[in-house]
Amino acid sequence: MKQPRDPVRPFLWAIAVFALLHHVDHVLRADSSGWPFQPEVTPFTFSLLIYPVLLTDFLVRNRPWLRVGLLSAGLAFLVLVHVTVETPADLFQTWSAGVSTSDHHPGIPNLLKVASPAFGIVAVIVLALLGAALVATLTVAVRQARAGSRRIDRSARLLEVD
């Protein structure tokens, strides 16, 4: 028997695409990269865990609340890092100047050796789209989990003996 369409799956693909683009941005900026592209372990390194988390989200469609938890953790990590460690302004300024303007790696040139405000704008847009995709996916996943919980509750009430 064929399983019904998974409403979360297209949103997970959107997260995967924007996460990959965002990680490419990190690697090209060089100041915000880390292992396996540089020798040191950084928050970037831990952010690569989004890919096994996404794979798990694809595979656990029958565990909707687990999906919600994984997506919530991913969104929390993204927000925490991009509010405290590297703000959208940092992304833009590094591309605009052509070199890192961050306190932790000042003066490191990006791998493309260009100063481009346009690249900075694209980097910030990609980050915003990644965040929006996570919020949208989480919203759909919560709705799906709540609908499943209501079905289970109705079934349990039908089975109750008065």
Buried (B, 14 or more C-beta within 10 A) or exposed (E): EEEEEBBBBEBBBBBBBBBBBBBEBBBBBBBBBBEEBBEEEBBBBEBBEBEEBBEEBBEEBEBBBBBBBBBBEBBEBBEEBBEEBBBBEBBBBBBBBBBBBBEEBEEBBBEEEEBBEEBBBBBBBBBEBBBEBBBBBBEBBBBBBEEBEEEEEEEEEEEEEE
